[in-house]
Amino acid sequence: MLFALLFACDMPQPPQQAAKPEKPACDVDINKLAGTSWVYSKPQPAGPNKPDASARLRFRDDGGKLLADYTAGSQGSVYNYTCTVAPSGIATCLETKPNTEGFCKAYASVHDGVCDPAAIAPIAGVSIEDATKAAEAVNKELKALKPKEKEQQRKVDNSPNNKIRGKFLVAVDKASCQLTLQDKYQTMVDGKLNELENAIGAGKFQKAEAEYIWEGCEDPDSAWAPDASDNHSAVQAPGTVKFSAMLQKKEKGGPGCTYSADTWVDWVKGPGGIASTDDPKWGPRFDVSIPLSEKGRHVVYFDRSKTCDGKTERIGLTCAMVRVE
């Protein structure tokens, strides 16, 4: 019996399975969004979602106020929003620029061409003084229009497609550790405020991993994708595509100045420190070759600078868009 007990104690025990590591909890907090950046997780016809940087979003803190920069699917614009977070865990972000004149014109389109500042102030969320200034400017502008111009103006301003002010709602999806966003815009139809679905609609946004640009490009005239004749070729085959940029006359410096440019490819940091060459037609010119294999629209920004007498000055952005087919 003693032998049996000793034998039983010496029996090998079955190996214990290692404990599975716990999935880390989502640390995204709706009250701590400042300093974070996000990109639209776009559904695909097949396979997993892919990040779409044409709709990118970042949050900033401004003295305790939550601000957001959002592109809403635009190829060249970045819109600024002011956000408030409700106890429900939903943040409401309204475009910071009230666009009071846009609301005024929409109101006037169904009120005999006249904007009433008292009616517009609460809609735009501005003071009566600011609404009065906007109304005075709009009423003067509309009064000067010819009859056919007035009719056309009323059709444009009283349309559901008249995007007056951007708005979005955002909440944290703890299950995926992403943001759920509802993209909207405000407009006025028949004198009433409406909120309609914007370009993205409802979608998920994942944390951004790339370094994106958060500045809009207002100059599409100084950059191009040159063909054999040095004209812009908007449609390109997959492969390496050449992009070029130049300077407008007012942007050029005097003799002895040098020029350089950094690039952003589909809003992501691209090749930098590109030195200019002297072009007989354009003067200082920047050229860069970018591999583009994915079909669809692509945008390249040039961020240009000049150095004169040892002092470097930023000139600013210019951009070109192509479609790869």
N, C-alpha and C positions, 0 to 999 in steps of 0.2 A: 504493500500500500504506500509506504514512504517513497519507494522508487517511482511509482506512478505519479505521485504528487510532484516530485522533483522533475520528472519528465515533462509534466504539464506546464510547469513554470518556465521550462526552457524552450517551449514551442515558439517558433518565429511568429511575430504579429504581422498581419497584413499591412502593407505600406499605406500611410494616411495621405489622402489627396491634399495638395497645397490649397489653402484658402484662396478663392478667386479675389483678385483685387477689386475693391469697390469702385464703381464708376464715380469719378469726382463730381461733386455737386456743382450745379451751375452758379457761378459767382457774379452773373450779370444782374445789376440792381437798377431798377427804373429811376431811383433817386441818385444814382451815381454814374450817369451816362456821360458826363463831361469828360473829355479826353479820350473818348472811344470813337472808332471809325467803323463803318459798315458798308457792305456792298450787296446789291440785290442778288438773291439766289434764284436765278431764272429757270423755270421748268423747261425741259427739253422734250422733243417728240419721242425720244427713246433714251434711256439711261438716266443717270443722276442729274440733278440740277447743276448749273454752271454759273459762276459769278459773272454778272453783267455790270461793268464799271460805268456804263452810261447812267446808271441809277446808283449813285453812291451818297453816303450820308455820314456826317460827322457832327459831334456835339462839342460845344465849348462852354466854358464858364466865363461870365462877364460880371464880376462883382457880386456873385451869388445868383445871377440871372442865367438860366439855361438857354443857350442859343444853339441853333443848328444850321448847317450848310447842307443843302440838298439839291441834286441835279435833276431829279424827276424825269430821267430818260433823255435829257437834252444833250446834244452833241457839243455845245459850246458855252452853256450858261450854268452858273451856280447861283441858287437863290438862298437868301438869308431868312431864317425863321426865329421867332421868339416862342419858347415853350413853357407850359405850365403843367405840373404833375398833380393829378387828382389823387385823393386817398384810395380810389379804386385801383390804382396802379396803371392808369392810362395817362400818357402824356399827350397833350394837344398842342400842336405847333402851327402857328399862323405866320404867314409871310410878314416880315417886319415892316416892309414898305406898305403902307395902307392903300396906296393907289386910289386916293380920294377922287381924283379927276376921272378915273375909270368908272367908279360908282356914280359919279355925277352925270357922266354922259349916258350911262345906262338908264338912270332915273329920267333924265331929260328926254330920252327917246320916246317915252310914252306920256310925257307931260308937256306937250307943245314946245319941245325944244328948250325947256327951262329947268335948271337944277335948283332944288330947294335945299339950302344948307342944313336947315333944321331936320329935314327928313334923312339926309345923308350922314350926318355926324354919328348917330348911334350905329348905323350899319357899318361904316368904315372904322368905327371905334376911335374917332378923333374929336378934338374940341370943336366947339361951334365956330371959334375963330379960324381954325384951319379949314373947316368945311366951307366957311364963307369965302376965304381966299380962293379955294379950288372952284367954287361955284361962279365966282366973278370971272375967272379965267375961262372956264368952260362956256358960260353963257355968251361971253364976248366972241369966242371962237365959233360957236354954233350959229350965232346971229349973222356972222359974216359969210356963211355958206350960201351958195346958190340953191334954188329949189331942188334940182336933181341931186346935188351934193348932200343936202339935208336928208333927203329920202334914203340915199345910200348909207349915210351915217347912222340913221335910225335902225336900218336893217342890221348893220354890223353890231351896234351897241345893244340891241335887244335880242341877241341870239344866245342860245345855250352854249354855243361854242366860244363865246366871248370870255376868255379866262381873265378875270380881273385880279384875283388874289389867291395864292396857293395856301393849302392847308393840309396837314396830315395828322393822323392819330397813330400812336405807337405804344406797344406793350411788350413785355418780355415773355417769350415762350420758354418756360423753364425746362420742358421736356427735350427740346432741341438746342437750348441755350442760344437761341436766335431772337431777333426782333420780328414781331408781326406788325406790319405797317399798312395803313389804309391811306392811299394817296388821293387827295381831293383838290378841287378848286372851287372858288366862289364866283358866282356870276349873278346877274339880275335879269329876270325875264318878266315882262309885263309889270315892272316896278317892284317885284318881289325878290328877295334874296334866295338864291338856290345854292346848294352844294352838290356838285356832280363828281363822278369818278374821273380821276386824271389818268395819265399815261400808264402808270404801273398798276393802278387799282389796288387790290389787296395782295400782299406778297410777303415772303420771308426775306430777312436780311441777315447775312452771316458776317462775323467779324472780319474786317479787312486785314489781309496779310501783306499786301503790296503797299508801296509808297505812292499815293495818288496826289494829283494836283487838285487844289481847291480854289482855283481862280478861273473865272470865265474868260473865254477868248472872244474879244470884240473885233478883231482884225483878221478877216479871212482873205484879204486882198493882197497880202504880202508873202503868201506861201502857196506852193503848188506842187503837183506831182508831174514833172515835165515829160512830155513825149519826145520824139525825135526832133520835133520843131520847137521844142522848149515851151509848148503850150500845155495847159493843165489837162491831164488825162484822168477823168473821174472814174473810169472803169479800168480795173487792172486784173491781170491773170495772177493766180497764186505764185508766190516766189518772192524774190527780192525786188522791192519797189523803191525807186529814187524819189526823194522829197527835197525841195529847195525852198529857200526863203531869201528875201532881200530887205532893203530898208527904203522907206519913203524919204523924199528929199529933206523934209523937216527933221528926220531922225538921224541924219548923217552928221558926223563931226567934221572938223577941219583937217588939214594936212597933218599926217603923223599919227592920226588916231588908228587904233586897232579894234577889231570886233571879234566877238565870240558868241556862241549860242549853246544852250543845253536843250535837250529834247524830251518830250513826253509822248510815249506811244500808247494810244488808247488810254490816255490819262495816267499811265504808269511811267515812272522815271526811266528814261532811255539814255542813249549815248550823250555824253556831255563834253564840254570844252572844245566844241567844233570851231576851228578858226575860219575866218572868212577868206574867200579868194576874190580877186578883182575880175569882175565881169565887164566887158566893153559896154554892154547895154545898161546893166543894173548897178554897177559899182560893186560895193561889198556884197558878197553872196555866200550863202551857206548851203552845203549839199550833204546829204546823209542817205545811206542805203539801209532800208528796214526790211527784214524778212516778214512777210505776211502770208501765211498759208491758209488761215481760216477764212471761209467765205463770209461775206457780209460787209458792213461799213467799218471803216477804220479811220482814226483821226490822229494826226501828228501835230504837236505844238512845238514851236520854236520860241525859246525864251532868250531874247537877244540882249547883249550888253556891248557898250563901247568904252574904251579906255583912252582918254586924252590927257596929256601932260601928267601921267601917273595917276589920274583919278578915274575910277571905274564907275560908270553910271548905267543903270538898267534901262533898256529901251522898252522892253515889254514883249507881250505874246503876239504871235501870229500863228494861224493854223490852217491846215488843209485836210480835206476829207476825200477818201476814195472808197469805191465799192469793189471788193474782190469777188470775181465770178469764175 
